[in-house]
Amino acid sequence: MQLLFSLCYAATTSRTTPMPTTKPTPGATPPAETSPVEQLLTRNDWDTLFPNRWFKSPLWHLYYTSQQPWYYPQMEVDYYSYENFIKAVKFMEASGHGKFLNEPGTSLEDRKRELCAFLGNIAHETGEGDNGLFYREELGYERTQGGWDGAYRSVGSRTTYKMGNTPVYFRNSTKLAGKVRFNSASYHGRGPLQLSWGYNYGDFSKAVYGDPQVLLYYPDRILDEPKLGISAAIWFWMTQPDWRITHNPHNVIYKQLSSLQPWGFGRTIMAINGGLEGNAVENGPSDADKKVTRRIKNYRRCAEYFKIPVGVDGEQLDTKGMWN
């Protein structure tokens, strides 16, 4: 499934991210001792849905070469591997988010619908053409050659949070080593859901480390530690910060949990990027319409892969008429 926020903002706003038109058979049933999420989504499913993810695609190796001034060898890892996804799921389960893809009292079809909503959104956030999970961070900031101001520098109402105010230098293993990359810490999109803004970095850091300053001072830790980066996406999916008007994506994808009507995939879009993609129509002409349409295509194709219905029983897929 080639399945991008501005939790925020997409790695780039001009890419489309359709999934393959072929429909492989979902992976064989895993052993009984595996976790509920591993039974829902197997390694074979993951590799089939994301064959050209970060580092695994031949196209990726054409884009990321030692000739690029911002390239560094340590980025050559299977950041979005199935193993890293499962590690993140288990880590967040231990952190109080065990209902991710495993909501009690729901059907297998319901949980697969949440899975497709999550995968459809993260693929849109990180896609390159037909390749979901192709990027790790917002491209303009990933490929800067230096001297930029840090992005999305706001902690909102969190008066005790302190943003990093010292220069950020290029890594020693880049051609630009020793030069200033950002004049201060940058909170641009990183990870599967492109975690953005200082308040999100601080809140996630507080949830994981008990200290908002860990990621406010070193946001690139989300790139250096794949499990942490994927955990950030799960945390956002499961959490309803006080600043977010709409409910968290997890709740609104379940008809029985959503207090907002209509429920469904359109509501997950609103929770992720409603400020830019609200009141958008599938197959409409506007830029917001096109972004929402790409998300829906990813969602539909994942649902087709797992043989589940979407857009039924009152579920709304686009964001028409949604403002919060």
C-alpha positions in Angstrom: 0.0 0.0 0.0 1.7 3.1 -1.1 -0.1 4.7 1.1 1.4 12.1 4.7 0.3 17.1 8.8 1.3 18.7 9.2 0.7 17.2 12.7 1.1 18.9 10.5 2.7 19.1 7.3 3.5 16.5 4.6 7.1 16.0 3.7 6.1 17.8 0.5 2.7 19.0 -0.5 2.8 18.2 -4.2 3.4 14.4 -4.2 0.6 11.9 -4.8 0.7 8.7 -3.0 -1.4 6.0 -4.6 -0.9 2.4 -3.6 -0.2 -0.4 -6.0 -3.1 -1.5 -8.2 -2.3 -5.2 -7.6 -3.8 -6.9 -4.6 -1.6 -9.5 -3.1 -3.1 -12.1 -0.7 -2.7 -11.0 2.9 -0.1 -12.9 4.9 -0.7 -16.2 6.5 -2.1 -16.4 10.0 0.8 -15.9 12.4 1.4 -18.2 15.4 -1.0 -17.9 18.3 1.7 -16.5 20.6 2.0 -13.3 18.6 0.5 -10.1 19.8 -3.0 -8.9 18.7 -1.4 -6.3 16.4 1.0 -8.9 14.9 -2.0 -11.1 14.2 -3.8 -8.2 12.6 -0.8 -7.1 10.4 1.9 -9.6 9.5 5.4 -9.0 8.3 4.3 -10.2 4.8 1.4 -7.7 4.8 3.8 -4.9 5.8 6.4 -5.8 3.2 3.7 -6.1 0.5 2.1 -2.8 1.4 5.4 -0.9 1.7 7.9 -2.5 -0.6 9.6 0.8 -1.5 9.9 2.4 1.9 12.8 4.4 3.2 16.2 2.8 2.3 14.5 -0.3 0.7 13.7 1.2 -2.7 16.1 1.5 -5.7 14.7 5.0 -6.2 15.6 5.9 -2.7 19.3 5.0 -3.4 19.2 7.4 -6.4 18.0 10.2 -4.2 20.2 9.6 -1.2 23.8 9.4 -2.2 27.1 10.5 -0.8 27.2 13.2 -3.4 24.4 15.1 -1.6 25.7 17.7 0.8 23.1 16.7 3.5 23.6 13.0 3.2 25.1 11.0 6.1 25.8 7.2 6.1 23.9 6.6 9.3 20.6 7.3 7.5 21.0 4.0 5.6 18.8 1.9 7.9 15.4 0.3 7.3 13.7 3.0 9.5 10.2 1.8 8.7 10.8 -1.9 9.1 8.1 -4.2 10.4 10.3 -5.0 13.4 10.5 -1.3 14.3 6.8 -0.9 13.9 6.1 -3.8 16.3 8.7 -2.5 18.8 6.9 0.9 18.7 3.5 -0.7 19.2 4.8 -2.7 22.2 6.6 0.3 23.6 3.5 2.5 23.5 1.4 -0.4 24.9 3.7 -0.3 27.9 3.2 3.5 28.0 -0.6 3.2 28.3 -1.7 3.0 24.7 -2.5 -0.6 24.5 -5.8 0.1 22.7 -4.0 1.1 19.5 -5.4 -1.3 16.8 -6.7 -3.4 19.7 -9.8 -1.6 21.1 -11.7 -3.9 23.4 -15.2 -4.9 22.4 -14.7 -4.2 18.7 -14.8 -6.5 15.8 -11.9 -7.7 13.6 -13.4 -5.6 10.8 -13.4 -2.5 13.0 -9.8 -3.0 14.0 -8.7 -3.5 10.4 -10.5 -0.3 9.5 -8.5 1.6 12.1 -5.3 -0.1 10.7 -6.1 1.1 7.2 -6.9 4.6 8.5 -3.5 4.8 10.2 -1.6 3.3 7.3 -3.4 5.4 4.8 -2.5 8.6 6.6 1.1 7.8 7.4 1.7 6.8 3.7 0.2 10.1 2.5 2.4 12.0 5.0 5.6 10.3 3.9 5.0 9.3 0.2 6.9 9.7 -3.0 4.8 8.9 -6.0 3.7 5.3 -5.6 5.9 4.7 -2.6 4.5 5.1 0.9 6.9 5.6 3.9 9.5 6.9 1.5 10.6 9.9 3.5 11.4 10.5 7.2 11.2 14.3 7.5 9.9 17.4 5.7 12.0 17.7 2.6 12.8 21.4 2.6 14.4 21.0 6.1 16.0 17.7 5.4 17.8 19.1 2.4 18.7 22.6 3.5 22.3 23.6 3.0 22.4 25.7 6.1 21.5 28.9 7.8 17.8 28.4 8.1 15.7 29.5 11.1 14.1 26.6 13.0 10.6 25.9 12.0 7.2 25.7 13.9 8.8 27.2 17.0 5.8 27.5 19.3 5.0 25.8 22.6 1.6 27.3 22.8 0.3 27.7 26.3 3.0 25.5 27.8 4.9 28.2 29.6 7.3 25.9 31.3 8.6 24.4 28.0 11.9 25.8 26.7 12.7 25.5 23.1 16.3 25.0 21.9 17.9 28.3 21.1 21.4 27.4 20.2 22.6 26.7 16.6 22.2 23.2 15.2 25.2 22.0 13.1 25.4 19.5 10.3 26.4 16.1 11.4 30.1 15.3 11.2 29.6 12.6 8.5 28.1 15.1 6.0 29.9 17.2 3.5 28.7 20.3 5.4 30.1 19.2 8.7 30.8 22.1 11.0 28.4 24.5 9.3 25.2 25.8 10.8 22.2 23.9 9.7 19.5 25.8 11.7 20.0 28.9 13.8 17.9 27.2 16.5 16.1 23.9 17.1 13.6 23.1 14.3 10.3 21.4 15.0 9.5 20.5 11.4 7.8 17.3 10.4 9.6 14.1 11.3 8.5 10.5 11.4 5.4 8.6 10.0 2.9 11.3 10.9 5.4 14.2 10.4 5.3 15.3 14.1 5.5 19.1 14.0 5.5 22.2 16.3 7.3 22.7 19.6 4.3 21.9 21.7 3.9 18.4 20.1 7.6 17.7 20.5 7.4 18.8 24.2 4.2 16.9 24.9 5.5 13.7 23.3 8.8 14.0 25.1 7.0 14.5 28.4 4.9 11.4 27.7 7.9 9.2 26.9 10.7 10.6 29.1 8.8 12.5 31.8 10.6 15.6 30.6 9.6 17.9 27.7 13.1 19.2 27.2 14.6 16.0 25.9 13.1 16.4 22.4 12.7 20.1 22.6 16.5 20.3 22.8 17.2 17.4 20.4 14.3 16.8 18.0 16.5 14.8 15.6 16.3 12.0 18.1 13.1 11.1 16.3 15.2 10.3 13.2 18.0 8.6 15.1 15.8 6.1 16.9 13.2 4.5 14.6 11.2 3.0 17.4 10.8 6.5 18.9 9.8 8.0 15.5 7.1 5.5 14.9 6.0 5.8 18.6 5.5 9.5 18.0 2.9 8.7 15.3 1.1 6.2 17.6 1.1 8.7 20.5 -0.4 11.4 18.3 -3.0 8.9 16.9 -4.1 7.9 20.5 -3.8 11.3 22.3 -6.1 14.2 22.4 -4.1 17.3 23.5 -6.0 20.2 25.0 -5.3 22.4 22.0 -7.0 20.0 19.5 -10.7 20.8 19.0 -11.5 17.5 17.3 -11.1 14.1 19.0 -8.1 11.8 18.5 -7.9 9.7 15.4 -8.3 6.5 17.3 -11.7 7.3 18.6 -13.3 8.8 15.5 -12.5 5.8 13.3 -14.8 3.7 15.5 -18.5 4.5 15.1 -19.2 3.4 18.7 -16.4 5.6 20.2 -16.9 8.8 18.2 -18.9 11.5 19.8 -18.6 13.5 16.5 -21.0 12.7 13.7 -20.5 11.7 11.0 -17.7 9.4 12.1 -14.9 7.8 10.1 -11.9 8.5 8.0 -12.7 12.1 7.3 -12.5 12.7 11.1 -9.0 11.2 11.2 -7.9 13.7 8.6 -9.4 16.5 10.6 -7.5 15.4 13.7 -4.3 15.3 11.8 -4.5 18.3 9.5 -7.9 19.8 9.8 -6.6 23.4 9.7 -5.5 22.9 6.1 -7.8 20.0 4.9 -11.1 20.8 6.5 -14.3 21.0 4.3 -12.6 19.3 1.4 -14.4 17.1 -1.1 -13.2 13.8 -2.6 -12.2 14.4 -6.3 -12.7 18.2 -5.9 -10.6 20.8 -7.7 -8.9 22.6 -4.8 -5.5 21.8 -3.3 -7.2 20.6 -0.1 -9.6 18.5 -2.1 -6.6 16.8 -3.8 -4.8 16.1 -0.6 -7.9 14.6 1.0 -8.5 12.6 -2.2 -5.0 11.1 -2.0 -5.6 10.1 1.6 -8.9 8.4 0.7 -7.3 6.5 -2.2 -4.7 5.0 0.2 -7.5 4.1 2.7 -9.7 2.5 0.1 -6.8 0.4 -1.3 -5.8 -0.8 2.1 -9.4 -1.7 2.8 -9.5 -3.6 -0.5 -6.3 -5.5 0.5 -7.8 -6.6 3.8 -11.3 -7.1 2.3 -13.2 -4.8 4.5 -15.9 -2.3 3.6 -15.4 1.5 4.1 -17.7 4.4 3.6 -20.7 2.5 4.9 -22.9 2.7 8.0 -22.6 6.4 8.1 -18.9 6.7 7.7 -17.7 9.9 5.9 -14.4 9.6 4.0 -13.8 13.2 3.1 -14.0 16.3 5.3 -16.9 18.1 3.6 -18.8 20.2 6.2 -16.2 19.5 8.9 -14.7 22.5 10.6 -13.5 21.1 13.9 
